[in-house]
Amino acid sequence: MTARPNVYILLGTVFILLTWLFVGIYRDDEFYEQNLFTKYRPTFKVNFHSAIGMQDLKLDDLSENRKAEEIAFQEFLIKQQVQSSSNAKLWYLPFILIQLTLTFISLGILKFRRDLVYKEWHFPAHFTACLLLTSIGLGLMLSFDNSLTTIFVGLLVLTLNYGALILITKERRKKSYT
């Protein structure tokens, strides 16, 4: 008997790749705050910042590495009006892609551990319940901009996602009163 592949892990892997290709983090060129954004085309580059910032430099004044960074920042943020627009296109997509990744990976891991058969409502219930928690966690990670905080909050978000799935799929055992 051949083992069937875990479709949830496979879908989680697909969403990891989609998140990597279409979600970026940029640093505001004036205040240097981190923000998530949706890339208008796929690229493996995740972190974007302006090498010029608020300085009075020109592109020709920069080294080749810094010039490439500035060109990427201009292409993905300035030309797409991501940084200057308070209503950027698809602003919600990073949150959805990250939560889909976490939901499918959690489903896959729990399927390995317990060999559960999921009910129709498990996926939407987990996605909906954890979307807000994950968004708050992402906001904290971006706000504190500290490696230790990012690791701690990231592990907390993963634990909450997995714990929520355990609670959602928990079988209710009827107590026998004999």
C-alpha positions in Angstrom: 0.0 0.0 0.0 1.5 3.3 -1.0 1.2 6.3 1.2 -0.7 9.2 -0.3 1.2 12.6 -0.2 0.0 15.0 2.4 -1.9 17.5 0.2 -2.0 20.1 2.9 1.8 20.2 3.2 2.0 20.4 -0.6 -0.5 23.3 -0.7 1.4 25.0 2.2 4.6 24.8 0.2 2.9 26.3 -2.8 1.7 29.2 -0.6 5.2 29.7 0.9 6.5 30.1 -2.7 3.7 32.4 -3.7 4.2 34.5 -0.5 7.9 34.7 -1.2 7.3 35.8 -4.8 4.5 38.3 -4.3 5.0 39.7 -0.8 7.7 42.2 0.0 8.9 44.3 3.0 9.9 47.9 2.4 11.5 50.5 4.6 10.0 53.9 4.3 12.6 56.2 2.8 11.8 59.0 5.2 11.0 57.4 8.6 12.7 54.0 7.9 9.6 52.0 9.2 9.0 48.5 7.8 5.8 47.8 5.9 4.4 44.8 4.0 3.4 45.2 0.3 2.2 43.2 -2.7 4.8 43.1 -5.4 3.3 43.8 -8.8 5.3 41.0 -10.4 7.0 37.9 -9.0 10.6 38.3 -7.7 12.6 36.5 -5.1 13.7 39.8 -3.7 11.9 40.4 -0.4 13.5 43.4 1.3 13.4 46.8 -0.4 14.8 50.1 0.7 15.9 53.3 -0.9 19.6 53.7 -1.0 19.2 57.4 -1.6 16.5 58.0 1.0 15.9 61.7 1.7 19.4 62.7 0.6 20.1 64.9 -2.3 22.0 62.2 -4.2 21.5 61.0 -7.8 21.6 57.5 -9.0 25.0 58.0 -10.6 26.4 58.9 -7.1 25.8 55.4 -5.8 27.9 52.3 -5.9 26.7 49.5 -8.1 25.1 47.5 -5.2 23.4 50.6 -3.9 22.3 51.6 -7.4 20.6 48.2 -7.9 18.9 48.6 -4.6 17.6 52.0 -5.5 16.4 50.9 -8.9 14.5 48.0 -7.4 12.9 50.4 -4.8 11.9 52.8 -7.5 10.4 50.0 -9.7 8.5 48.2 -7.0 7.4 51.1 -4.7 7.7 54.5 -6.3 6.5 53.7 -9.8 3.7 51.5 -8.4 2.8 54.2 -6.0 2.9 51.8 -3.1 4.7 54.1 -0.7 2.9 57.3 -1.5 -0.6 55.8 -1.7 -2.7 55.3 1.4 -4.9 52.9 -0.6 -2.4 50.7 -2.3 -3.7 48.0 -4.6 -4.1 44.6 -3.0 -2.8 45.8 0.4 -4.5 42.8 2.1 -2.9 40.1 -0.1 0.2 39.6 2.1 -1.9 38.9 5.1 -4.1 36.4 3.2 -1.1 34.6 1.6 0.7 34.4 4.9 -2.4 33.0 6.7 -3.1 30.5 3.9 0.5 29.3 4.3 0.1 28.9 8.1 -3.3 27.3 7.8 -2.2 24.6 5.2 1.1 23.9 7.0 -0.8 23.5 10.3 -3.3 21.2 8.7 -0.5 19.2 7.1 1.4 18.8 10.4 -1.7 17.9 12.4 -2.6 15.3 9.7 0.8 13.7 10.0 0.5 13.6 13.8 -3.1 12.5 14.2 -4.1 11.1 10.8 -7.3 13.2 11.0 -10.1 13.4 8.5 -10.9 17.1 8.3 -14.5 18.3 8.1 -15.5 21.0 5.5 -15.7 23.7 8.1 -12.2 23.2 9.6 -10.3 25.1 7.0 -12.5 28.2 6.9 -12.8 28.2 10.7 -9.1 28.1 11.2 -8.3 30.6 8.5 -10.9 33.1 9.9 -10.0 32.6 13.5 -6.3 33.0 12.9 -6.2 35.8 10.3 -6.6 38.5 12.9 -4.1 36.9 15.3 -1.5 36.5 12.5 -2.1 40.1 11.3 -1.5 41.5 14.8 1.6 39.3 15.1 2.9 40.6 11.8 2.2 44.2 12.9 4.2 43.6 16.1 7.1 42.1 14.2 7.3 45.0 11.8 6.8 47.6 14.5 9.5 46.4 16.9 12.0 45.7 14.1 14.2 43.6 16.4 15.5 40.1 15.5 14.7 38.6 19.0 11.2 40.1 19.0 10.6 38.8 15.4 11.6 35.2 16.4 9.6 35.3 19.6 6.4 36.7 18.0 6.9 34.4 15.0 7.0 31.4 17.2 4.0 32.7 19.1 2.0 33.1 15.9 2.9 29.6 14.7 2.0 28.1 18.1 -1.3 30.0 18.2 -2.1 28.8 14.6 -1.4 25.2 15.5 -3.2 25.4 18.9 -6.3 26.9 17.2 -6.4 24.0 14.8 -6.1 21.5 17.6 -9.0 23.2 19.3 -11.1 23.3 16.2 -10.5 19.6 15.3 -10.8 18.3 18.8 -13.3 15.5 19.0 -15.9 16.0 21.7 -16.3 12.8 23.8 -19.6 12.3 25.4 -19.4 11.6 29.1 -21.2 8.5 30.1 -23.2 8.9 33.3 -23.5 5.4 34.6 
